[in-house]
Amino acid sequence: MRRLIASVLVLSALVVGSASAAPQHTAATTAITVNAGEFFFKFSKSSILKPGTVVFTVKNVGHLAHDFKINNKKTPLIQPGKSATLKVVFTSAKKYAYLCTVPGHAAQGMQGKFTVR
């Protein structure tokens, strides 16, 4: 009986030990800075290598208020000299349209495509 209990304890320790040694798979988050001005967006990176999470820090370097919309997510209106962050999860490889939703701004150039490879 003692031999059986000892075998069970050893087997339990092996199972628990191997479970805790399993590799942890975590999705990487990419930080990207976006400068917004009249009438442009300038990205620190214009693409990512695979689907995942991106945290965009949008800085308004212009003299008018702007916002930033991508993948159905949008920042609040960002006043000149201020910043806002936007966390977006991209689930598939494709080109995602982005724009400033202030009337007339996209038509003047505040739009484009962000690529997820």
N, C-alpha and C positions, 0 to 999 in steps of 0.2 A: 504494500500500500504506500509506504514511504517513497519507494522508487517511482511509482505512478505520480504522486504529488510532485516530486522533484522534477520529473519529466515535463509535467504540465507547466510548472513555474518557469523552467528553462525555455520551453516553447513560447510561452506568453512573453517573456522578456525579449526573445528574438523577434517576435511579431511587432511588439511595441517599438523596439529599437529600430527596426527597418522602416516602420511607418514614419518615425520622426526624422529619419535620414533621407526621406524622399525629397527630391528637388522641388523647390517652390517655384511655380510659374506665375509671374506677375507681369502684367502688361506695362510696358514703359510709357511714360508720359513725356511728350515733347513740348517744350516751352518755346513759343514763337512771339517775337515782338512785331507789332504792326504800327507804323507811323501813319497817321491820317492827317491830310492837309488839303488845301484847295488845289486841285480836285484830284487827289491821288491816294493810293494806299501803297506803302513800301514795306515789304515783309523781310524779316531777318532770314527766313527760309520759305520758299514758295511751294515746297512739297515735303511729304514724308515717305519713307520707304515701304511702309506697309500699314494696313488699317490699325488704328489705335486711338489714344486720347491725346488731344492737343489743348494746351492752355494758351490762349491768345491774350497777350497784354497789349491793348490798343491805346496808343498815346496820341492825343490830339495835338499836333504840332502846328496847326493852322490858326486862323482867326475867327472861324465860324464853328458852330456846334456840328458834330458828326456822330454817326453810330456805325456799327459794323454788324452785318448779318451774314451767317453762313449755316448751312445744314439745318434750317428752321430754328436757329438760335440767334438771339440778338442782344447786343449790349444796350444799356440805357443811352440816352443822348449824352454825349461826352462834350463838356465845355472846353474851350481853348485852354491849353496848359494842363489839362486833367487826363487821367487814365482810367480804364476799366478792364476787367479780366472776363474772359469768356471761356468756359470749359466745354469742349465739343468732343464727342465720341464718334469717330468715323468707323463704320463697320464693313465697308467694302472699298475696293480699289476702283477709283474713278476720279473724274474732275468735278469739283464742287464749286458752284457759283457763289460768289460773295459780292456784297454791295453795301453802299450807304443808302439807307431808306429815306433820308431827308429829301423832300421833293426837289427834283432837278439835279441832285448831286450825282447819281449813277449815270445819267445821260451826259454829264460833263466829264466822265472818266473814272468815277469812284465805283468801279466794278471790275470783276475779273474771275479767274478760275484758280482754285487751289487744288493741287494734284496729290492724290493718295495712290501710291504705286502698288 
